[in-house]
């Protein structure tokens, strides 16, 4: 099997152990087991047909689906918010807002919309990074790409069962951008309402995945890494400005991406 596929299996094993330790409800545990079995079966079947070019391409792209499966499975063993930890994150956000309020209130509406739009781009950014590898003739590095993205993002998701928090936008006292009636904000909230597990991940999975993509693209020729770094920065800014994540979440997500990059790519022989 590919190293990235071992990362996926290791993460699901971690979720099952965590679910057992935390004594989650039997129904939730069974659903996690079911998702894990489906993912493991897909990995095994595609590995079996590896000589086929179709299987090769599917193995290049399917880790994006495994990433989403891991996200949803993690949500199943969420135990509720850690009140004390959540209060500390919120207090830091409030302090930052108080200090930056005079500046932020003068930000034009168009810039506010851009922040929201940037946050929306976190969803297509990961497959877009793989598409860049294909387009630039570096398809054979797909597994290394997914190793970095999966490790960074799963590290962010993996803390959720132990350090649960609600998104800051759900706690009232909206900050500068959240008070503005923005079109892209309505789009983001609609997407989150249908496609998220409705809880906050610390560190931010959005920041971890976006920055791991941007960092990996620095290892291939061309200027794509510049575009993706700008997008990753926009996603991070939009996550905080729109109150989708706490500032500490985003900083921790970026730090995880950098650490994973150093150990998996920067120090690789």
Buried (B, 14 or more C-beta within 10 A) or exposed (E): EBEBBEBBBEBBEBBBEBBEEBEBEEEBBEBBBEBBEEBBEBBEEBEEEEEEEEBBBBBBBBBBEBBEBBBBBBBBBBEEBBEEBBEBBBEBBEEBBEEEEEEBEEBEEEEBBBBBBBBBBBBEBBEBBBEBBEEBEBBEBBBBBBBBBBBBBBBBBBBBBEBBBBBBBEBEEBBBBBEBEBEBBEBBBEEBEEEBBEBBBBBBBBBBBBBBBBBBBBBBEEEBBEBBBEBBBBBBBBBBBBBBBBBBBBBBBBBBBBBBBEEBBEEEE
